[in-house]
């Protein structure tokens, strides 16, 4: 099973999160590629079973580069990524910085492309969960990185189940 982690990072915070997501997916047995959004070969995207999209939170939404990726580059595969599973992660500059709104903007793109997503009800520490995806405020702390690893692990699990189901149906 192959997972692609695509991220934008201005300060390095989201990059640290991307690496933690990848680590969790690898621990679950996935082959993982981590790539900055402006270095993605868009024609390789459909070859993956699952995706993690990470962005800094900008005014409560995904960054311009991530938006450009979805709306100008990946658009050629709109409607052609069904049976793919994807998750989101983000970091904001402070509390109330719009993390959940940024996650929802990424999730909206995921769903609009026909991909699937899922919630993660697990807590990695007191008060630290990742229902909609993993978040950090500024530089990700130990608990934020734990959340990212768990997100990557759950992504790999979901991709594995989906791929096995498709193979069982002869649709792979």
Buried (B, 14 or more C-beta within 10 A) or exposed (E): BBBBBBBBBEEEBBBBBBBBBBBBBBEBEBEBBBBBBEEBEEEEBEEBBBBBBBBBBBEBBBBEBBBBBBEEBBEEBEEEBEBBBBBBBBBBBEEEBBBBBBBBBBBBBBEEBBBBBEEBEBBBEEEBBBEBBBBBBBEBEEBBBBBBBBBBBBBBBBBBEBBEEEEEEEEE
